[in-house]
Amino acid sequence: MIEKKFFIGIFFVLIIVNLFPLISAHCPLCTAGAVGGIGIARYLGVDDSIVGIFIGAFIVSTALWFNKWLLKKGKNFPLQETILMIASFLLLVIPLYTAGIITDFEMVKSMPEHHSVLGMGIYGIDKLFLGIIVGSIFVWMAFTFSDAIKRKRGSILWPYQGISFMFITLVVLSLMFWFITK
């Protein structure tokens, strides 16, 4: 059963990637990879903090993808990337909170051993929410680092450098949270 869902997920990722052949940016691949990671992790029952890391990657890659699209259309305003990042974050987190998927702050405080990780329960921070924050920040840093290398060198170090940095970041963060939560 898992193999069937996995191959169906891969099929849809490939369709999405092939729908955008004119976009030479890394973001469609990153977005599809993040969505695939979220689906697989939820299906396998992975801890919410790790799922949150992938949701954070989805938020960042979606915002960067939209930013590149706006730049291609000649639209650029001060702090555009940061504003898009915050808007993407809020547009995903607020519905998750109102739907009860991100646990209420008071509930987390009352049951921190069940709803939180890294001792953040005393502040009412849900493990899914913490994962989203950590994933968003570190994946954004990975892309920023990749862009800085590209600016400094005038070219990338290897093909798909941005997605490589994102993948490495997701693996390291996921392993760290896995060791903490197991």
C-alpha positions as CSV (number, residue, x, y, z in Angstrom):
1,M,0.0,0.0,0.0
2,I,2.8,2.4,0.9
3,E,4.6,1.7,-2.4
4,K,1.4,2.5,-4.4
5,K,1.0,5.9,-2.6
6,F,4.7,6.6,-3.0
7,F,4.6,6.0,-6.7
8,I,1.4,8.0,-7.1
9,G,3.1,10.9,-5.2
10,I,6.2,10.7,-7.4
11,F,4.0,10.6,-10.5
12,F,2.3,13.9,-9.5
13,V,5.6,15.5,-8.6
14,L,6.9,14.7,-12.1
15,I,3.8,16.1,-13.7
16,I,4.1,19.3,-11.7
17,V,7.8,19.7,-12.6
18,N,7.1,19.0,-16.3
19,L,4.3,21.6,-16.3
20,F,6.8,24.3,-15.7
21,P,9.7,23.6,-18.2
22,L,10.2,27.2,-19.0
23,I,11.0,28.1,-15.4
24,S,14.7,27.6,-14.9
25,A,14.4,28.3,-11.2
26,H,14.9,25.7,-8.5
27,C,11.7,26.6,-6.7
28,P,9.1,24.3,-8.5
29,L,11.3,21.3,-7.7
30,C,11.8,22.4,-4.1
31,T,8.1,23.0,-3.7
32,A,7.2,19.6,-5.1
33,G,9.8,18.0,-3.0
34,A,8.6,19.6,0.2
35,V,5.0,18.7,-0.5
36,G,6.0,15.1,-1.2
37,G,8.0,15.0,2.0
38,I,5.0,16.3,4.0
39,G,2.7,13.7,2.5
40,I,5.1,10.8,3.1
41,A,6.0,11.9,6.6
42,R,2.3,12.3,7.7
43,Y,1.4,8.9,6.1
44,L,4.3,7.2,7.9
45,G,3.3,8.7,11.3
46,V,6.4,10.8,11.6
47,D,6.5,13.2,14.6
48,D,4.8,16.6,14.1
49,S,8.0,18.5,14.7
50,I,9.6,16.8,11.7
51,V,6.5,17.3,9.6
52,G,6.7,21.0,10.6
53,I,10.2,21.2,9.2
54,F,8.9,20.1,5.8
55,I,6.0,22.5,6.0
56,G,8.5,25.3,6.7
57,A,10.4,24.2,3.6
58,F,7.1,24.4,1.6
59,I,6.5,27.9,2.9
60,V,9.9,29.1,1.9
61,S,10.0,27.5,-1.5
62,T,6.5,28.7,-2.3
63,A,7.4,32.3,-1.3
64,L,10.7,32.2,-3.3
65,W,8.9,30.7,-6.3
66,F,6.3,33.5,-6.2
67,N,9.1,36.1,-5.7
68,K,10.9,34.9,-8.8
69,W,7.7,35.0,-10.8
70,L,7.1,38.6,-9.7
71,L,10.7,39.6,-10.6
72,K,10.2,38.1,-14.1
73,K,7.1,40.3,-14.4
74,G,9.2,43.3,-13.5
75,K,7.5,43.7,-10.1
76,N,9.9,44.5,-7.3
77,F,9.3,46.5,-4.1
78,P,11.3,47.0,-0.9
79,L,11.6,43.9,1.2
80,Q,9.6,41.9,-1.3
81,E,11.1,38.5,-0.5
82,T,10.7,39.0,3.3
83,I,7.1,40.2,2.9
84,L,6.2,37.2,0.7
85,M,7.9,34.9,3.2
86,I,5.9,36.3,6.1
87,A,2.7,36.2,4.1
88,S,3.3,32.6,3.1
89,F,4.0,31.7,6.7
90,L,0.8,33.4,8.0
91,L,-1.4,32.1,5.1
92,L,-0.4,28.5,6.1
93,V,-0.1,28.7,9.9
94,I,-3.3,30.6,10.7
95,P,-5.6,28.1,9.0
96,L,-3.6,25.2,10.7
97,Y,-4.1,26.9,14.1
98,T,-7.8,27.7,13.5
99,A,-8.4,24.1,12.4
100,G,-6.8,22.8,15.5
101,I,-3.9,21.1,13.8
102,I,-1.5,23.4,15.6
103,T,-2.5,22.9,19.2
104,D,-3.8,25.8,21.3
105,F,-1.2,27.5,23.5
106,E,-3.0,26.7,26.7
107,M,-3.4,23.0,25.8
108,V,0.4,22.8,25.1
109,K,1.1,24.5,28.5
110,S,-1.2,22.0,30.3
111,M,0.3,18.9,28.5
112,P,3.8,19.9,27.4
113,E,5.1,16.3,27.3
114,H,2.6,15.4,24.6
115,H,2.3,18.6,22.5
116,S,5.8,20.1,22.6
117,V,9.5,19.4,22.1
118,L,12.7,21.0,23.3
119,G,11.0,22.3,26.4
120,M,9.0,24.8,24.4
121,G,5.8,23.6,26.1
122,I,6.3,26.0,29.0
123,Y,5.9,28.8,26.4
124,G,2.9,27.1,24.8
125,I,4.7,26.4,21.5
126,D,3.3,23.3,19.8
127,K,5.8,20.9,18.2
128,L,4.3,21.3,14.7
129,F,4.5,25.1,15.0
130,L,8.1,24.9,16.3
131,G,9.0,22.6,13.4
132,I,7.5,25.1,10.9
133,I,9.5,28.0,12.4
134,V,12.8,26.1,12.5
135,G,12.2,24.6,9.0
136,S,11.3,28.0,7.5
137,I,14.3,29.8,9.0
138,F,16.9,27.2,8.1
139,V,15.7,26.4,4.6
140,W,15.5,30.2,3.9
141,M,19.1,30.4,5.2
142,A,20.1,27.5,2.9
143,F,18.7,29.3,-0.1
144,T,20.3,32.6,0.9
145,F,23.7,30.8,1.3
146,S,23.3,29.2,-2.2
147,D,22.4,32.6,-3.7
148,A,25.4,34.2,-1.9
149,I,27.7,31.6,-3.4
150,K,26.2,32.2,-6.9
151,R,26.7,36.0,-6.5
152,K,30.3,35.7,-5.2
153,R,31.4,33.2,-7.8
154,G,29.3,34.4,-10.7
155,S,28.0,30.8,-11.0
156,I,26.8,27.9,-9.0
157,L,29.1,25.1,-7.7
158,W,27.1,22.3,-9.2
159,P,23.7,21.8,-11.0
160,Y,20.7,22.0,-8.6
161,Q,22.8,23.6,-5.9
162,G,19.8,25.3,-4.3
163,I,17.8,22.1,-4.0
164,S,20.9,20.3,-2.8
165,F,21.3,22.8,0.0
166,M,17.6,22.5,0.9
167,F,17.8,18.7,0.9
168,I,20.8,18.6,3.1
169,T,19.2,21.1,5.5
170,L,16.0,19.1,5.7
171,V,17.9,15.8,6.3
172,V,20.1,17.4,9.1
173,L,17.1,19.1,10.8
174,S,15.0,16.0,10.5
175,L,17.7,13.8,12.0
176,M,18.2,16.2,14.8
177,F,14.5,16.4,15.7
178,W,14.2,12.6,15.3
179,F,17.0,12.0,17.8
180,I,15.4,14.5,20.2
181,T,11.9,13.1,19.9
182,K,12.6,9.4,19.8
